[in-house]
Protein backbone atom coordinates (compact mmCIF):
# COMPACT_ATOMS: atom_id res chain seq x y z
CA UNK A 1 0.00 0.00 0.00
CA UNK A 2 2.76 2.49 0.93
CA UNK A 3 4.53 1.76 -2.35
CA UNK A 4 1.32 2.55 -4.30
CA UNK A 5 0.88 5.81 -2.38
CA UNK A 6 4.44 6.93 -3.03
CA UNK A 7 4.31 5.91 -6.69
CA UNK A 8 1.02 7.77 -7.08
CA UNK A 9 2.33 10.89 -5.34
CA UNK A 10 5.33 10.97 -7.68
CA UNK A 11 3.10 10.44 -10.73
CA UNK A 12 0.72 13.13 -9.44
CA UNK A 13 3.59 15.58 -9.13
CA UNK A 14 4.68 14.88 -12.72
CA UNK A 15 1.10 15.29 -13.90
CA UNK A 16 0.81 18.58 -12.00
CA UNK A 17 3.88 19.83 -13.83
CA UNK A 18 2.21 19.03 -17.16
CA UNK A 19 -1.02 20.69 -16.04
CA UNK A 20 0.87 23.78 -14.86
CA UNK A 21 2.35 24.13 -18.35
CA UNK A 22 -1.18 24.30 -19.77
CA UNK A 23 -2.15 26.88 -17.14
CA UNK A 24 0.90 29.04 -17.90
CA UNK A 25 0.16 28.86 -21.64
CA UNK A 26 -3.42 29.95 -20.94
CA UNK A 27 -2.06 32.82 -18.87
CA UNK A 28 0.22 33.94 -21.69
CA UNK A 29 -2.79 33.91 -24.02
CA UNK A 30 -4.64 36.18 -21.60
CA UNK A 31 -7.31 33.60 -20.74
CA UNK A 32 -6.64 33.03 -17.06
CA UNK A 33 -6.81 36.23 -15.07
CA UNK A 34 -5.52 35.32 -11.63
CA UNK A 35 -4.32 31.73 -11.31
CA UNK A 36 -6.71 29.56 -9.24
CA UNK A 37 -4.02 28.20 -6.86
CA UNK A 38 -3.19 31.76 -5.82
CA UNK A 39 -6.87 32.59 -5.20
CA UNK A 40 -7.32 29.39 -3.20
CA UNK A 41 -4.32 30.11 -0.99
CA UNK A 42 -5.48 33.67 -0.37
CA UNK A 43 -8.91 32.39 0.69
CA UNK A 44 -7.57 29.62 2.90
CA UNK A 45 -4.95 31.89 4.51
CA UNK A 46 -7.40 34.69 5.32
CA UNK A 47 -6.28 37.14 2.65
CA UNK A 48 -2.55 36.47 2.85
CA UNK A 49 -0.98 35.93 -0.54
CA UNK A 50 2.07 33.81 -1.34
CA UNK A 51 3.34 32.44 -4.63
CA UNK A 52 5.33 29.76 -2.80
CA UNK A 53 2.25 28.60 -0.88
CA UNK A 54 0.20 28.54 -4.09
CA UNK A 55 2.80 26.38 -5.85
CA UNK A 56 3.20 24.08 -2.85
CA UNK A 57 -0.56 23.75 -2.46
CA UNK A 58 -1.06 22.99 -6.16
CA UNK A 59 1.64 20.31 -6.18
CA UNK A 60 0.48 18.90 -2.86
CA UNK A 61 -3.07 18.55 -4.12
CA UNK A 62 -1.84 16.98 -7.38
CA UNK A 63 0.40 14.54 -5.51
CA UNK A 64 -2.44 13.62 -3.17
CA UNK A 65 -4.85 13.02 -6.06
CA UNK A 66 -2.20 10.88 -7.75
CA UNK A 67 -1.68 8.86 -4.58
CA UNK A 68 -5.43 8.31 -4.30
CA UNK A 69 -5.74 7.00 -7.87
CA UNK A 70 -2.76 4.72 -7.37
CA UNK A 71 -4.27 3.39 -4.18
CA UNK A 72 -7.67 2.84 -5.80
CA UNK A 73 -6.13 1.07 -8.80
CA UNK A 74 -4.13 -1.19 -6.45
CA UNK A 75 -1.00 -0.91 -8.53
CA UNK A 76 -2.70 -2.01 -11.74
CA UNK A 77 -2.29 -0.16 -15.01
CA UNK A 78 -4.59 2.83 -15.47
CA UNK A 79 -5.84 3.40 -19.05
CA UNK A 80 -5.58 6.90 -20.48
CA UNK A 81 -9.36 7.30 -20.78
CA UNK A 82 -9.75 6.57 -17.08
CA UNK A 83 -7.05 9.11 -16.25
CA UNK A 84 -8.85 11.70 -18.39
CA UNK A 85 -12.15 10.94 -16.63
CA UNK A 86 -10.38 11.18 -13.25
CA UNK A 87 -8.95 14.59 -14.18
CA UNK A 88 -12.37 15.83 -15.29
CA UNK A 89 -13.87 14.49 -12.07
CA UNK A 90 -11.35 16.50 -10.07
CA UNK A 91 -12.20 19.61 -12.11
CA UNK A 92 -15.96 19.13 -11.56
CA UNK A 93 -15.65 18.40 -7.84
CA UNK A 94 -13.40 21.44 -7.43
CA UNK A 95 -14.87 24.10 -9.71
CA UNK A 96 -18.50 23.13 -9.24
CA UNK A 97 -18.11 21.98 -5.64
CA UNK A 98 -15.64 22.79 -2.91
CA UNK A 99 -14.00 25.90 -4.43
CA UNK A 100 -17.28 27.86 -4.71
CA UNK A 101 -18.35 26.45 -1.32
CA UNK A 102 -15.33 28.02 0.42
CA UNK A 103 -15.59 31.23 -1.63
CA UNK A 104 -12.25 30.79 -3.41
CA UNK A 105 -13.66 30.69 -6.95
CA UNK A 106 -17.05 31.27 -8.54
CA UNK A 107 -18.87 28.22 -9.91
CA UNK A 108 -17.46 27.32 -13.34
CA UNK A 109 -20.52 28.63 -15.20
CA UNK A 110 -19.99 32.09 -13.61
CA UNK A 111 -16.23 32.23 -14.05
CA UNK A 112 -14.25 33.59 -16.98
CA UNK A 113 -14.98 31.25 -19.91
CA UNK A 114 -11.34 31.32 -21.00
CA UNK A 115 -10.10 30.31 -17.56
CA UNK A 116 -12.51 27.38 -17.39
CA UNK A 117 -11.55 26.20 -20.88
CA UNK A 118 -7.89 26.23 -19.80
CA UNK A 119 -8.70 24.51 -16.51
CA UNK A 120 -10.67 21.75 -18.24
CA UNK A 121 -7.79 21.23 -20.69
CA UNK A 122 -5.31 21.28 -17.81
CA UNK A 123 -7.25 18.67 -15.84
CA UNK A 124 -7.47 16.44 -18.93
CA UNK A 125 -3.70 16.74 -19.36
CA UNK A 126 -3.25 16.04 -15.64
CA UNK A 127 -5.37 12.88 -15.81
CA UNK A 128 -3.80 11.45 -18.97
CA UNK A 129 -0.27 12.24 -17.74
CA UNK A 130 -1.08 10.68 -14.38
CA UNK A 131 -2.36 7.48 -16.01
CA UNK A 132 0.69 7.30 -18.27
CA UNK A 133 3.06 7.90 -15.35
CA UNK A 134 1.36 5.21 -13.28
CA UNK A 135 1.64 2.75 -16.20
CA UNK A 136 5.38 3.44 -16.50
CA UNK A 137 5.82 2.91 -12.76
CA UNK A 138 4.24 -0.56 -12.74
C-alpha contacts under 8 A as a table, 3 or more apart, distances in Angstrom:
res1	aa1	res2	aa2	distance
1	X	4	X	5.17
1	X	5	X	6.34
1	X	71	X	6.86
1	X	74	X	7.75
2	X	5	X	5.05
2	X	6	X	6.18
3	X	6	X	5.21
3	X	7	X	6.01
4	X	7	X	5.09
4	X	8	X	5.92
4	X	67	X	6.99
4	X	70	X	5.55
4	X	71	X	5.65
4	X	74	X	6.95
4	X	75	X	5.94
5	X	8	X	5.10
5	X	9	X	6.05
5	X	67	X	4.55
5	X	68	X	7.05
5	X	70	X	6.27
5	X	71	X	5.96
6	X	9	X	5.04
6	X	10	X	6.22
6	X	67	X	6.60
7	X	10	X	5.25
7	X	11	X	6.19
7	X	67	X	7.00
7	X	70	X	7.20
7	X	134	X	7.26
7	X	137	X	6.94
8	X	11	X	4.98
8	X	12	X	5.86
8	X	63	X	6.98
8	X	64	X	7.84
8	X	65	X	7.94
8	X	66	X	4.52
8	X	67	X	3.84
8	X	68	X	7.04
8	X	69	X	6.85
8	X	70	X	4.86
8	X	71	X	7.45
8	X	134	X	6.71
9	X	12	X	4.94
9	X	13	X	6.17
9	X	62	X	7.66
9	X	63	X	4.14
9	X	64	X	5.91
9	X	65	X	7.52
9	X	66	X	5.13
9	X	67	X	4.55
10	X	13	X	5.14
10	X	14	X	6.41
10	X	63	X	6.46
10	X	66	X	7.53
10	X	67	X	7.95
11	X	14	X	5.11
11	X	15	X	6.13
11	X	63	X	7.16
11	X	66	X	6.09
11	X	67	X	7.95
11	X	129	X	7.99
11	X	130	X	5.56
11	X	133	X	5.28
11	X	134	X	6.08
12	X	15	X	4.96
12	X	16	X	6.02
12	X	59	X	7.94
12	X	62	X	5.07
12	X	63	X	4.19
12	X	64	X	7.04
12	X	65	X	6.52
12	X	66	X	4.06
12	X	67	X	6.90
12	X	126	X	7.92
12	X	130	X	5.80
13	X	16	X	4.99
13	X	17	X	6.34
13	X	59	X	5.91
13	X	60	X	7.75
13	X	62	X	5.88
13	X	63	X	4.94
13	X	66	X	7.59
14	X	17	X	5.14
14	X	18	X	6.57
14	X	129	X	7.53
14	X	130	X	7.32
14	X	133	X	7.63
15	X	18	X	5.09
15	X	19	X	6.19
15	X	62	X	7.35
15	X	125	X	7.41
15	X	126	X	4.74
15	X	127	X	7.16
15	X	129	X	5.09
15	X	130	X	5.12
15	X	133	X	7.78
16	X	19	X	4.91
16	X	20	X	5.94
16	X	58	X	7.55
16	X	59	X	6.12
16	X	62	X	5.56
16	X	63	X	7.65
16	X	126	X	6.02
17	X	20	X	5.07
17	X	21	X	6.42
17	X	59	X	7.99
18	X	21	X	5.24
18	X	22	X	6.78
18	X	122	X	7.87
18	X	125	X	6.71
18	X	126	X	6.41
18	X	129	X	7.25
19	X	22	X	5.19
19	X	23	X	6.38
19	X	122	X	4.68
19	X	123	X	6.56
19	X	125	X	5.82
19	X	126	X	5.18
20	X	23	X	4.89
20	X	24	X	6.08
20	X	122	X	7.29
21	X	24	X	5.14
21	X	25	X	6.17
22	X	25	X	5.11
22	X	26	X	6.19
22	X	118	X	6.99
22	X	121	X	7.35
22	X	122	X	5.48
22	X	125	X	7.98
23	X	26	X	5.04
23	X	27	X	6.19
23	X	32	X	7.62
23	X	35	X	7.89
23	X	118	X	6.37
23	X	119	X	7.00
23	X	122	X	6.46
24	X	27	X	4.90
24	X	28	X	6.23
25	X	28	X	5.08
25	X	29	X	6.31
26	X	29	X	5.06
26	X	30	X	6.39
26	X	31	X	5.34
26	X	32	X	5.91
26	X	115	X	7.50
26	X	118	X	5.92
27	X	30	X	5.05
27	X	31	X	5.62
27	X	32	X	4.93
27	X	33	X	6.96
27	X	35	X	7.96
28	X	31	X	7.59
30	X	33	X	6.88
31	X	112	X	7.90
31	X	114	X	4.65
31	X	115	X	5.36
31	X	118	X	7.46
32	X	35	X	6.33
32	X	112	X	7.63
32	X	114	X	6.37
32	X	115	X	4.43
32	X	118	X	7.44
33	X	115	X	7.22
34	X	38	X	7.20
34	X	39	X	7.12
35	X	38	X	5.61
35	X	39	X	6.68
36	X	39	X	5.05
36	X	40	X	6.07
36	X	105	X	7.40
37	X	40	X	5.07
37	X	41	X	6.19
37	X	54	X	5.06
37	X	55	X	7.13
37	X	57	X	7.15
37	X	58	X	6.03
38	X	41	X	5.23
38	X	42	X	6.22
38	X	49	X	7.09
38	X	50	X	7.21
38	X	51	X	6.67
38	X	53	X	7.99
38	X	54	X	4.98
39	X	42	X	5.14
39	X	43	X	6.23
39	X	104	X	5.95
39	X	105	X	7.27
40	X	43	X	5.17
40	X	44	X	6.12
40	X	54	X	7.62
40	X	99	X	7.64
40	X	104	X	5.13
40	X	105	X	7.48
41	X	44	X	5.09
41	X	45	X	5.81
41	X	48	X	7.64
41	X	49	X	6.73
41	X	50	X	7.39
41	X	53	X	6.74
41	X	54	X	5.70
41	X	57	X	7.53
42	X	45	X	5.22
42	X	46	X	6.08
42	X	47	X	4.67
42	X	48	X	5.18
42	X	49	X	5.04
42	X	50	X	7.62
42	X	104	X	7.96
43	X	46	X	5.39
43	X	47	X	5.78
43	X	48	X	7.86
43	X	102	X	7.77
43	X	103	X	7.16
43	X	104	X	5.52
44	X	47	X	7.63
44	X	104	X	7.95
45	X	48	X	5.43
45	X	49	X	7.59
50	X	53	X	5.23
50	X	54	X	6.23
51	X	54	X	5.04
51	X	55	X	6.20
52	X	55	X	5.20
52	X	56	X	6.06
53	X	56	X	5.02
53	X	57	X	5.82
54	X	57	X	5.11
54	X	58	X	6.05
55	X	58	X	5.16
55	X	59	X	6.19
56	X	59	X	5.27
56	X	60	X	5.85
57	X	60	X	4.98
57	X	61	X	6.01
58	X	61	X	5.28
58	X	62	X	6.18
59	X	62	X	4.97
59	X	63	X	5.94
60	X	63	X	5.10
60	X	64	X	6.05
61	X	64	X	5.06
61	X	65	X	6.12
62	X	65	X	5.14
62	X	66	X	6.12
63	X	66	X	5.02
63	X	67	X	6.13
64	X	67	X	5.02
64	X	68	X	6.19
65	X	68	X	5.06
65	X	69	X	6.35
66	X	69	X	5.25
66	X	70	X	6.20
66	X	130	X	6.72
67	X	70	X	5.11
67	X	71	X	6.07
68	X	71	X	5.06
68	X	72	X	6.10
69	X	72	X	5.03
69	X	73	X	6.02
70	X	73	X	5.17
70	X	74	X	6.14
70	X	75	X	6.01
70	X	134	X	7.22
71	X	74	X	5.11
71	X	75	X	6.93
73	X	76	X	5.47
73	X	77	X	7.41
73	X	78	X	7.07
75	X	138	X	6.72
76	X	135	X	7.83
76	X	138	X	7.16
77	X	131	X	7.71
77	X	134	X	6.72
77	X	135	X	5.03
77	X	138	X	6.92
78	X	82	X	6.57
78	X	83	X	6.79
78	X	131	X	5.19
78	X	132	X	7.47
78	X	134	X	6.78
78	X	135	X	6.28
79	X	82	X	5.41
79	X	83	X	6.47
79	X	131	X	6.17
79	X	132	X	7.64
80	X	83	X	4.99
80	X	84	X	6.18
80	X	127	X	7.59
80	X	128	X	5.12
80	X	131	X	5.55
80	X	132	X	6.66
81	X	84	X	5.04
81	X	85	X	6.18
81	X	128	X	7.17
82	X	85	X	5.01
82	X	86	X	6.03
82	X	127	X	7.79
82	X	128	X	7.93
82	X	131	X	7.53
83	X	86	X	4.94
83	X	87	X	6.16
83	X	124	X	7.82
83	X	126	X	7.93
83	X	127	X	4.15
83	X	128	X	4.84
83	X	129	X	7.61
83	X	130	X	6.45
83	X	131	X	4.97
84	X	87	X	5.10
84	X	88	X	6.25
84	X	123	X	7.59
84	X	124	X	4.96
84	X	125	X	7.27
84	X	126	X	7.60
84	X	127	X	4.49
84	X	128	X	5.09
85	X	88	X	5.08
85	X	89	X	6.03
85	X	124	X	7.58
85	X	127	X	7.10
86	X	89	X	4.95
86	X	90	X	6.28
86	X	127	X	5.88
87	X	90	X	5.14
87	X	91	X	6.33
87	X	123	X	4.73
87	X	124	X	5.31
87	X	125	X	7.68
87	X	126	X	6.06
87	X	127	X	4.29
87	X	128	X	7.69
88	X	91	X	4.94
88	X	92	X	6.13
88	X	120	X	6.82
88	X	123	X	5.88
88	X	124	X	6.13
88	X	127	X	7.62
89	X	92	X	5.11
89	X	93	X	6.04
90	X	93	X	5.21
90	X	94	X	5.96
90	X	123	X	7.41
91	X	94	X	5.16
91	X	95	X	5.75
91	X	96	X	7.76
91	X	119	X	7.46
91	X	120	X	6.68
91	X	123	X	6.27
92	X	95	X	5.42
92	X	96	X	5.28
92	X	97	X	6.92
93	X	96	X	5.69
93	X	97	X	4.86
93	X	98	X	6.60
94	X	97	X	5.07
94	X	98	X	5.23
94	X	99	X	5.41
94	X	100	X	7.98
95	X	98	X	6.97
95	X	99	X	5.65
95	X	100	X	6.71
95	X	105	X	7.24
95	X	106	X	7.58
95	X	107	X	5.74
95	X	108	X	5.49
96	X	99	X	7.14
96	X	100	X	6.66
96	X	107	X	5.14
96	X	108	X	5.95
97	X	100	X	6.01
97	X	101	X	6.22
97	X	107	X	7.60
98	X	101	X	4.82
98	X	102	X	6.20
99	X	102	X	5.45
99	X	103	X	6.22
99	X	104	X	5.30
99	X	105	X	5.43
99	X	106	X	7.42
99	X	107	X	7.69
100	X	103	X	4.86
100	X	104	X	5.96
100	X	105	X	5.11
100	X	106	X	5.14
100	X	107	X	5.46
101	X	104	X	7.77
103	X	106	X	7.07
105	X	111	X	7.71
106	X	109	X	7.96
106	X	110	X	5.92
106	X	111	X	5.65
107	X	110	X	5.47
107	X	111	X	6.34
108	X	111	X	5.12
108	X	112	X	7.93
108	X	116	X	6.40
109	X	113	X	7.73
111	X	115	X	7.32
111	X	116	X	6.96
112	X	115	X	5.32
112	X	116	X	6.46
113	X	116	X	5.24
113	X	117	X	6.19
114	X	117	X	5.13
114	X	118	X	6.26
115	X	118	X	5.15
115	X	119	X	6.06
116	X	119	X	4.85
116	X	120	X	5.99
117	X	120	X	5.24
117	X	121	X	6.23
118	X	121	X	5.08
118	X	122	X	5.92
119	X	122	X	4.85
119	X	123	X	6.05
120	X	123	X	5.19
120	X	124	X	6.24
121	X	124	X	5.11
121	X	125	X	6.21
122	X	125	X	5.06
122	X	126	X	6.04
123	X	126	X	4.80
123	X	127	X	6.09
124	X	127	X	5.17
124	X	128	X	6.19
125	X	128	X	5.30
125	X	129	X	5.88
126	X	129	X	5.26
126	X	130	X	5.91
127	X	130	X	5.02
127	X	131	X	6.18
128	X	131	X	5.16
128	X	132	X	6.15
129	X	132	X	5.06
129	X	133	X	5.97
130	X	133	X	5.09
130	X	134	X	6.09
131	X	134	X	5.14
131	X	135	X	6.20
132	X	135	X	5.09
132	X	136	X	6.33
133	X	136	X	5.16
133	X	137	X	6.26
134	X	137	X	5.04
134	X	138	X	6.47
135	X	138	X	5.45
